Protein backbone atom coordinates (compact mmCIF):
# COMPACT_ATOMS: atom_id res chain seq x y z
CA UNK A 1 0.00 0.00 0.00
CA UNK A 2 2.83 2.40 0.85
CA UNK A 3 4.57 1.42 -2.36
CA UNK A 4 1.43 2.29 -4.41
CA UNK A 5 0.96 5.65 -2.61
CA UNK A 6 4.60 6.58 -3.26
CA UNK A 7 4.16 5.85 -6.96
CA UNK A 8 1.03 7.98 -7.11
CA UNK A 9 2.75 10.87 -5.31
CA UNK A 10 5.77 10.62 -7.64
CA UNK A 11 3.54 10.64 -10.73
CA UNK A 12 1.67 13.71 -9.46
CA UNK A 13 4.93 15.57 -8.88
CA UNK A 14 6.08 14.78 -12.40
CA UNK A 15 2.83 16.08 -13.86
CA UNK A 16 3.08 19.29 -11.82
CA UNK A 17 6.69 19.93 -12.80
CA UNK A 18 6.16 19.25 -16.51
CA UNK A 19 5.65 22.47 -18.55
CA UNK A 20 2.23 22.98 -20.02
CA UNK A 21 1.83 22.80 -23.82
CA UNK A 22 1.39 26.58 -23.98
CA UNK A 23 4.60 27.09 -22.02
CA UNK A 24 6.46 24.86 -24.43
CA UNK A 25 4.89 26.70 -27.32
CA UNK A 26 6.18 30.10 -26.30
CA UNK A 27 9.78 28.85 -26.42
CA UNK A 28 9.65 27.02 -29.71
CA UNK A 29 8.81 27.90 -33.30
CA UNK A 30 6.59 25.11 -34.64
CA UNK A 31 5.16 24.21 -31.24
CA UNK A 32 1.42 23.68 -30.88
CA UNK A 33 -0.79 26.65 -30.04
CA UNK A 34 -4.53 27.01 -29.42
CA UNK A 35 -5.90 30.31 -30.71
CA UNK A 36 -5.10 31.37 -34.26
CA UNK A 37 -3.83 34.95 -34.37
CA UNK A 38 -2.65 35.05 -30.74
CA UNK A 39 0.84 36.41 -30.13
CA UNK A 40 3.66 35.20 -27.96
CA UNK A 41 7.37 35.74 -27.58
CA UNK A 42 10.39 33.45 -27.47
CA UNK A 43 13.39 35.44 -26.31
CA UNK A 44 13.68 38.30 -28.79
CA UNK A 45 11.59 36.49 -31.40
CA UNK A 46 7.92 37.37 -31.78
CA UNK A 47 5.57 34.44 -32.54
CA UNK A 48 2.09 34.22 -33.91
CA UNK A 49 -0.34 31.29 -33.75
CA UNK A 50 -1.17 30.23 -37.29
CA UNK A 51 -3.05 27.33 -38.85
CA UNK A 52 -0.86 25.11 -41.00
CA UNK A 53 -2.84 22.25 -42.54
CA UNK A 54 -4.88 20.71 -39.72
CA UNK A 55 -2.53 21.98 -37.00
CA UNK A 56 -2.19 25.30 -35.25
CA UNK A 57 1.45 26.11 -34.52
CA UNK A 58 3.61 29.02 -33.53
CA UNK A 59 5.33 30.81 -36.42
CA UNK A 60 7.88 33.60 -36.40
CA UNK A 61 6.42 37.02 -37.06
CA UNK A 62 7.98 38.48 -40.20
CA UNK A 63 8.77 42.15 -39.67
CA UNK A 64 8.58 44.52 -42.62
CA UNK A 65 11.14 47.27 -42.88
CA UNK A 66 9.93 50.84 -43.17
CA UNK A 67 11.46 52.36 -46.30
CA UNK A 68 13.85 55.24 -45.71
CA UNK A 69 12.34 58.63 -46.52
CA UNK A 70 13.19 59.83 -49.99
CA UNK A 71 14.90 63.18 -50.36
CA UNK A 72 12.67 65.72 -52.02
CA UNK A 73 13.37 66.48 -55.66
CA UNK A 74 14.00 70.12 -54.84
CA UNK A 75 16.70 69.20 -52.30
CA UNK A 76 18.59 66.95 -54.73
CA UNK A 77 21.18 68.85 -56.79
CA UNK A 78 20.83 68.38 -60.52
CA UNK A 79 23.70 66.42 -62.02
CA UNK A 80 23.35 68.35 -65.24
CA UNK A 81 23.50 71.75 -63.54
CA UNK A 82 26.51 73.81 -64.48
CA UNK A 83 28.87 74.53 -61.52
CA UNK A 84 29.03 78.10 -62.68
CA UNK A 85 27.25 80.04 -65.39
CA UNK A 86 29.70 82.91 -65.05
CA UNK A 87 31.69 83.33 -68.28
CA UNK A 88 34.63 84.59 -66.22
CA UNK A 89 35.21 80.96 -65.15
CA UNK A 90 36.38 80.15 -68.71
CA UNK A 91 39.25 82.62 -68.44
CA UNK A 92 42.18 80.93 -66.75
CA UNK A 93 44.29 83.81 -65.50
CA UNK A 94 45.23 87.40 -66.09
CA UNK A 95 48.89 86.63 -65.40
CA UNK A 96 49.66 85.64 -69.00
CA UNK A 97 47.77 88.38 -70.81
CA UNK A 98 49.44 89.96 -73.80
CA UNK A 99 48.08 93.25 -75.13
CA UNK A 100 48.53 94.29 -78.75
CA UNK A 101 48.19 98.04 -79.15
CA UNK A 102 47.37 99.16 -82.68
CA UNK A 103 47.62 102.75 -83.76
CA UNK A 104 46.05 104.79 -85.59
CA UNK A 105 43.20 105.53 -83.18
CA UNK A 106 44.19 103.19 -80.42
CA UNK A 107 42.45 99.86 -79.82
CA UNK A 108 43.55 97.00 -77.59
CA UNK A 109 43.58 93.27 -78.34
CA UNK A 110 44.02 90.92 -75.37
CA UNK A 111 45.64 87.55 -76.12
CA UNK A 112 44.88 85.06 -73.35
CA UNK A 113 46.71 81.87 -72.37
CA UNK A 114 43.91 79.76 -73.90
CA UNK A 115 44.71 81.30 -77.34
CA UNK A 116 41.47 83.28 -77.47
CA UNK A 117 41.40 87.03 -78.02
CA UNK A 118 39.30 89.94 -76.74
CA UNK A 119 39.12 93.46 -78.20
CA UNK A 120 38.37 96.71 -76.38
CA UNK A 121 38.49 100.44 -77.01
CA UNK A 122 39.30 100.96 -73.31
CA UNK A 123 42.62 99.79 -71.91
CA UNK A 124 41.81 97.68 -68.82
CA UNK A 125 44.80 96.89 -66.59
CA UNK A 126 44.73 94.53 -63.58
CA UNK A 127 46.49 96.10 -60.61
CA UNK A 128 49.80 94.51 -59.66
CA UNK A 129 50.01 92.19 -62.69
CA UNK A 130 52.82 92.19 -65.25
CA UNK A 131 51.31 92.74 -68.68
CA UNK A 132 53.20 92.23 -71.94
CA UNK A 133 52.55 94.97 -74.49
CA UNK A 134 53.27 94.96 -78.22
CA UNK A 135 52.94 98.40 -79.78
CA UNK A 136 52.65 98.45 -83.58
CA UNK A 137 52.36 101.25 -86.13
CA UNK A 138 51.60 100.78 -89.82
CA UNK A 139 51.18 104.49 -90.53
CA UNK A 140 53.76 106.80 -92.11
CA UNK A 141 54.33 108.88 -89.00
CA UNK A 142 55.21 108.22 -85.41
CA UNK A 143 52.64 108.22 -82.62
CA UNK A 144 53.01 108.59 -78.90
CA UNK A 145 51.49 106.07 -76.48
CA UNK A 146 51.30 108.21 -73.37
CA UNK A 147 49.45 107.72 -70.06
CA UNK A 148 50.79 110.53 -67.88
CA UNK A 149 48.95 109.43 -64.73
CA UNK A 150 50.75 106.05 -64.88
CA UNK A 151 54.12 107.44 -66.05
CA UNK A 152 53.91 105.34 -69.21
CA UNK A 153 55.41 106.89 -72.36
CA UNK A 154 56.29 104.89 -75.48
CA UNK A 155 56.75 105.78 -79.14
CA UNK A 156 55.14 103.86 -81.99
CA UNK A 157 57.53 104.03 -84.94
CA UNK A 158 56.18 103.38 -88.48
CA UNK A 159 56.81 99.81 -89.67
CA UNK A 160 58.17 98.67 -86.30
CA UNK A 161 56.90 96.88 -83.18
CA UNK A 162 57.88 97.86 -79.68
CA UNK A 163 57.68 95.27 -76.87
CA UNK A 164 57.56 96.26 -73.23
CA UNK A 165 56.21 95.07 -69.87
CA UNK A 166 54.22 97.24 -67.52
CA UNK A 167 52.71 96.92 -64.03
CA UNK A 168 50.23 99.40 -62.56
CA UNK A 169 50.34 99.82 -58.78
CA UNK A 170 47.34 102.10 -58.24
CA UNK A 171 43.65 101.86 -59.06
CA UNK A 172 41.82 104.49 -61.05
CA UNK A 173 40.87 105.86 -64.44
CA UNK A 174 43.61 107.62 -66.42
CA UNK A 175 43.44 109.49 -69.75
CA UNK A 176 45.81 108.40 -72.50
CA UNK A 177 46.77 110.23 -75.67
CA UNK A 178 49.31 110.67 -78.42
CA UNK A 179 51.96 113.17 -77.31
CA UNK A 180 53.56 113.52 -80.73
CA UNK A 181 52.12 115.95 -83.27
CA UNK A 182 51.22 113.38 -85.89
CA UNK A 183 49.18 115.57 -88.21
CA UNK A 184 45.53 115.57 -89.10
CA UNK A 185 43.50 113.34 -86.76
CA UNK A 186 45.90 113.84 -83.87
CA UNK A 187 43.01 114.76 -81.60
CA UNK A 188 41.46 111.34 -82.24
CA UNK A 189 44.46 109.60 -80.69
CA UNK A 190 42.91 109.70 -77.21
CA UNK A 191 41.85 106.76 -75.05
CA UNK A 192 41.11 105.81 -71.46
CA UNK A 193 43.10 103.42 -69.25
CA UNK A 194 41.38 101.88 -66.24
CA UNK A 195 43.37 100.10 -63.54
CA UNK A 196 41.06 97.64 -61.75
CA UNK A 197 41.28 94.65 -59.42
CA UNK A 198 42.07 91.28 -60.99
CA UNK A 199 38.50 90.09 -60.32
CA UNK A 200 37.04 93.13 -62.05
CA UNK A 201 39.54 92.73 -64.91
CA UNK A 202 38.38 89.17 -65.56
CA UNK A 203 34.76 90.36 -65.60
CA UNK A 204 35.66 93.04 -68.14
CA UNK A 205 37.40 90.46 -70.34
CA UNK A 206 34.30 88.27 -70.35
CA UNK A 207 32.20 91.10 -71.81
CA UNK A 208 34.64 92.12 -74.55
CA UNK A 209 34.06 91.26 -78.20
CA UNK A 210 36.07 88.44 -79.73
PADREN-266967 format. One record per residue (C-alpha): residue number from 1; residue in one letter; x, y, z. Coordinates in Angstrom, 3 decimals, padded with zeros to 6 digits. Layout:
N
+-----+--------+----------+----------+----------+
| num | residu |        x |        y |        z |
+-----+--------+----------+----------+----------+
| NUM |      a |        X |        Y |        Z |
...
+-----+--------+----------+----------+----------+
This chain:
210
+-----+--------+----------+----------+----------+
| num | residu |        x |        y |        z |
+-----+--------+----------+----------+----------+
|   1 |      x |  000.000 |  000.000 |  000.000 |
|   2 |      x |  002.827 |  002.397 |  000.854 |
|   3 |      x |  004.567 |  001.415 | -002.360 |
|   4 |      x |  001.430 |  002.286 | -004.407 |
|   5 |      x |  000.962 |  005.646 | -002.611 |
|   6 |      x |  004.598 |  006.584 | -003.255 |
|   7 |      x |  004.164 |  005.853 | -006.962 |
|   8 |      x |  001.032 |  007.979 | -007.114 |
|   9 |      x |  002.752 |  010.868 | -005.312 |
|  10 |      x |  005.772 |  010.625 | -007.639 |
|  11 |      x |  003.543 |  010.639 | -010.731 |
|  12 |      x |  001.673 |  013.711 | -009.465 |
|  13 |      x |  004.930 |  015.571 | -008.879 |
|  14 |      x |  006.082 |  014.777 | -012.404 |
|  15 |      x |  002.825 |  016.084 | -013.855 |
|  16 |      x |  003.080 |  019.294 | -011.818 |
|  17 |      x |  006.691 |  019.929 | -012.802 |
|  18 |      x |  006.163 |  019.253 | -016.514 |
|  19 |      x |  005.650 |  022.474 | -018.553 |
|  20 |      x |  002.226 |  022.985 | -020.019 |
|  21 |      x |  001.828 |  022.802 | -023.817 |
|  22 |      x |  001.389 |  026.578 | -023.976 |
|  23 |      x |  004.603 |  027.095 | -022.019 |
|  24 |      x |  006.460 |  024.857 | -024.429 |
|  25 |      x |  004.891 |  026.702 | -027.319 |
|  26 |      x |  006.182 |  030.104 | -026.295 |
|  27 |      x |  009.779 |  028.849 | -026.425 |
|  28 |      x |  009.648 |  027.015 | -029.714 |
|  29 |      x |  008.810 |  027.899 | -033.298 |
|  30 |      x |  006.590 |  025.108 | -034.639 |
|  31 |      x |  005.156 |  024.212 | -031.240 |
|  32 |      x |  001.423 |  023.681 | -030.881 |
|  33 |      x | -000.794 |  026.649 | -030.039 |
|  34 |      x | -004.528 |  027.012 | -029.425 |
|  35 |      x | -005.904 |  030.313 | -030.706 |
|  36 |      x | -005.104 |  031.370 | -034.257 |
|  37 |      x | -003.825 |  034.949 | -034.366 |
|  38 |      x | -002.649 |  035.046 | -030.740 |
|  39 |      x |  000.842 |  036.407 | -030.134 |
|  40 |      x |  003.661 |  035.199 | -027.965 |
|  41 |      x |  007.374 |  035.735 | -027.576 |
|  42 |      x |  010.386 |  033.446 | -027.474 |
|  43 |      x |  013.392 |  035.435 | -026.308 |
|  44 |      x |  013.683 |  038.303 | -028.790 |
|  45 |      x |  011.591 |  036.488 | -031.402 |
|  46 |      x |  007.917 |  037.366 | -031.779 |
|  47 |      x |  005.571 |  034.440 | -032.538 |
|  48 |      x |  002.087 |  034.223 | -033.915 |
|  49 |      x | -000.336 |  031.295 | -033.749 |
|  50 |      x | -001.175 |  030.230 | -037.287 |
|  51 |      x | -003.052 |  027.333 | -038.854 |
|  52 |      x | -000.861 |  025.111 | -040.999 |
|  53 |      x | -002.836 |  022.247 | -042.540 |
|  54 |      x | -004.876 |  020.713 | -039.723 |
|  55 |      x | -002.533 |  021.978 | -036.997 |
|  56 |      x | -002.191 |  025.302 | -035.255 |
|  57 |      x |  001.448 |  026.108 | -034.524 |
|  58 |      x |  003.610 |  029.020 | -033.532 |
|  59 |      x |  005.332 |  030.807 | -036.423 |
|  60 |      x |  007.882 |  033.605 | -036.396 |
|  61 |      x |  006.423 |  037.023 | -037.061 |
|  62 |      x |  007.982 |  038.480 | -040.204 |
|  63 |      x |  008.771 |  042.146 | -039.671 |
|  64 |      x |  008.579 |  044.521 | -042.621 |
|  65 |      x |  011.143 |  047.275 | -042.877 |
|  66 |      x |  009.929 |  050.838 | -043.166 |
|  67 |      x |  011.457 |  052.362 | -046.298 |
|  68 |      x |  013.849 |  055.241 | -045.708 |
|  69 |      x |  012.340 |  058.630 | -046.521 |
|  70 |      x |  013.187 |  059.825 | -049.991 |
|  71 |      x |  014.899 |  063.180 | -050.364 |
|  72 |      x |  012.674 |  065.721 | -052.022 |
|  73 |      x |  013.371 |  066.484 | -055.655 |
|  74 |      x |  014.002 |  070.122 | -054.837 |
|  75 |      x |  016.704 |  069.199 | -052.304 |
|  76 |      x |  018.586 |  066.955 | -054.733 |
|  77 |      x |  021.176 |  068.852 | -056.793 |
|  78 |      x |  020.828 |  068.376 | -060.516 |
|  79 |      x |  023.704 |  066.417 | -062.019 |
|  80 |      x |  023.350 |  068.351 | -065.244 |
|  81 |      x |  023.496 |  071.752 | -063.539 |
|  82 |      x |  026.508 |  073.805 | -064.477 |
|  83 |      x |  028.873 |  074.526 | -061.523 |
|  84 |      x |  029.031 |  078.097 | -062.683 |
|  85 |      x |  027.250 |  080.040 | -065.388 |
|  86 |      x |  029.701 |  082.914 | -065.048 |
|  87 |      x |  031.688 |  083.326 | -068.283 |
|  88 |      x |  034.630 |  084.594 | -066.219 |
|  89 |      x |  035.211 |  080.963 | -065.154 |
|  90 |      x |  036.376 |  080.149 | -068.707 |
|  91 |      x |  039.248 |  082.625 | -068.441 |
|  92 |      x |  042.182 |  080.926 | -066.755 |
|  93 |      x |  044.294 |  083.811 | -065.499 |
|  94 |      x |  045.229 |  087.396 | -066.089 |
|  95 |      x |  048.887 |  086.629 | -065.398 |
|  96 |      x |  049.659 |  085.640 | -068.998 |
|  97 |      x |  047.768 |  088.381 | -070.810 |
|  98 |      x |  049.439 |  089.965 | -073.796 |
|  99 |      x |  048.078 |  093.247 | -075.133 |
| 100 |      x |  048.534 |  094.286 | -078.749 |
| 101 |      x |  048.191 |  098.039 | -079.148 |
| 102 |      x |  047.366 |  099.161 | -082.677 |
| 103 |      x |  047.618 |  102.753 | -083.757 |
| 104 |      x |  046.053 |  104.792 | -085.593 |
| 105 |      x |  043.196 |  105.533 | -083.184 |
| 106 |      x |  044.194 |  103.195 | -080.416 |
| 107 |      x |  042.453 |  099.857 | -079.825 |
| 108 |      x |  043.553 |  096.998 | -077.592 |
| 109 |      x |  043.578 |  093.272 | -078.338 |
| 110 |      x |  044.021 |  090.921 | -075.366 |
| 111 |      x |  045.641 |  087.555 | -076.125 |
| 112 |      x |  044.879 |  085.061 | -073.350 |
| 113 |      x |  046.705 |  081.874 | -072.369 |
| 114 |      x |  043.906 |  079.759 | -073.903 |
| 115 |      x |  044.714 |  081.303 | -077.337 |
| 116 |      x |  041.467 |  083.275 | -077.470 |
| 117 |      x |  041.396 |  087.033 | -078.018 |
| 118 |      x |  039.303 |  089.944 | -076.739 |
| 119 |      x |  039.121 |  093.462 | -078.196 |
| 120 |      x |  038.366 |  096.709 | -076.376 |
| 121 |      x |  038.488 |  100.438 | -077.013 |
| 122 |      x |  039.299 |  100.957 | -073.309 |
| 123 |      x |  042.619 |  099.788 | -071.906 |
| 124 |      x |  041.813 |  097.675 | -068.822 |
| 125 |      x |  044.801 |  096.886 | -066.593 |
| 126 |      x |  044.728 |  094.529 | -063.579 |
| 127 |      x |  046.493 |  096.098 | -060.611 |
| 128 |      x |  049.804 |  094.508 | -059.657 |
| 129 |      x |  050.007 |  092.194 | -062.691 |
| 130 |      x |  052.819 |  092.188 | -065.247 |
| 131 |      x |  051.313 |  092.738 | -068.683 |
| 132 |      x |  053.201 |  092.233 | -071.942 |
| 133 |      x |  052.554 |  094.970 | -074.489 |
| 134 |      x |  053.270 |  094.962 | -078.221 |
| 135 |      x |  052.939 |  098.399 | -079.783 |
| 136 |      x |  052.648 |  098.445 | -083.580 |
| 137 |      x |  052.358 |  101.247 | -086.129 |
| 138 |      x |  051.599 |  100.780 | -089.817 |
| 139 |      x |  051.179 |  104.493 | -090.531 |
| 140 |      x |  053.762 |  106.805 | -092.109 |
| 141 |      x |  054.327 |  108.878 | -088.999 |
| 142 |      x |  055.213 |  108.218 | -085.409 |
| 143 |      x |  052.636 |  108.223 | -082.615 |
| 144 |      x |  053.013 |  108.585 | -078.896 |
| 145 |      x |  051.491 |  106.069 | -076.476 |
| 146 |      x |  051.298 |  108.209 | -073.369 |
| 147 |      x |  049.451 |  107.716 | -070.062 |
| 148 |      x |  050.793 |  110.532 | -067.880 |
| 149 |      x |  048.954 |  109.433 | -064.731 |
| 150 |      x |  050.750 |  106.049 | -064.883 |
| 151 |      x |  054.123 |  107.439 | -066.050 |
| 152 |      x |  053.909 |  105.337 | -069.214 |
| 153 |      x |  055.407 |  106.890 | -072.355 |
| 154 |      x |  056.288 |  104.886 | -075.479 |
| 155 |      x |  056.752 |  105.782 | -079.142 |
| 156 |      x |  055.142 |  103.861 | -081.995 |
| 157 |      x |  057.529 |  104.033 | -084.939 |
| 158 |      x |  056.179 |  103.381 | -088.481 |
| 159 |      x |  056.811 |  099.814 | -089.672 |
| 160 |      x |  058.173 |  098.672 | -086.305 |
| 161 |      x |  056.897 |  096.879 | -083.181 |
| 162 |      x |  057.880 |  097.860 | -079.675 |
| 163 |      x |  057.676 |  095.274 | -076.870 |
| 164 |      x |  057.560 |  096.256 | -073.229 |
| 165 |      x |  056.210 |  095.074 | -069.870 |
| 166 |      x |  054.217 |  097.237 | -067.517 |
| 167 |      x |  052.708 |  096.916 | -064.025 |
| 168 |      x |  050.230 |  099.402 | -062.558 |
| 169 |      x |  050.344 |  099.820 | -058.777 |
| 170 |      x |  047.341 |  102.097 | -058.244 |
| 171 |      x |  043.649 |  101.859 | -059.064 |
| 172 |      x |  041.817 |  104.488 | -061.051 |
| 173 |      x |  040.870 |  105.862 | -064.441 |
| 174 |      x |  043.611 |  107.620 | -066.422 |
| 175 |      x |  043.436 |  109.494 | -069.750 |
| 176 |      x |  045.815 |  108.402 | -072.500 |
| 177 |      x |  046.770 |  110.226 | -075.673 |
| 178 |      x |  049.311 |  110.669 | -078.418 |
| 179 |      x |  051.957 |  113.172 | -077.306 |
| 180 |      x |  053.560 |  113.520 | -080.733 |
| 181 |      x |  052.123 |  115.946 | -083.274 |
| 182 |      x |  051.222 |  113.378 | -085.893 |
| 183 |      x |  049.184 |  115.570 | -088.209 |
| 184 |      x |  045.532 |  115.567 | -089.099 |
| 185 |      x |  043.496 |  113.341 | -086.756 |
| 186 |      x |  045.901 |  113.844 | -083.872 |
| 187 |      x |  043.007 |  114.763 | -081.595 |
| 188 |      x |  041.463 |  111.337 | -082.237 |
| 189 |      x |  044.457 |  109.596 | -080.686 |
| 190 |      x |  042.915 |  109.701 | -077.207 |
| 191 |      x |  041.846 |  106.762 | -075.054 |
| 192 |      x |  041.110 |  105.814 | -071.456 |
| 193 |      x |  043.104 |  103.421 | -069.251 |
| 194 |      x |  041.376 |  101.878 | -066.235 |
| 195 |      x |  043.374 |  100.095 | -063.544 |
| 196 |      x |  041.059 |  097.644 | -061.749 |
| 197 |      x |  041.284 |  094.655 | -059.422 |
| 198 |      x |  042.069 |  091.281 | -060.987 |
| 199 |      x |  038.499 |  090.090 | -060.316 |
| 200 |      x |  037.045 |  093.133 | -062.055 |
| 201 |      x |  039.537 |  092.733 | -064.907 |
| 202 |      x |  038.377 |  089.172 | -065.561 |
| 203 |      x |  034.763 |  090.358 | -065.604 |
| 204 |      x |  035.660 |  093.037 | -068.136 |
| 205 |      x |  037.397 |  090.464 | -070.335 |
| 206 |      x |  034.302 |  088.266 | -070.352 |
| 207 |      x |  032.205 |  091.100 | -071.806 |
| 208 |      x |  034.636 |  092.119 | -074.551 |
| 209 |      x |  034.062 |  091.262 | -078.199 |
| 210 |      x |  036.071 |  088.438 | -079.732 |
+-----+--------+----------+----------+----------+
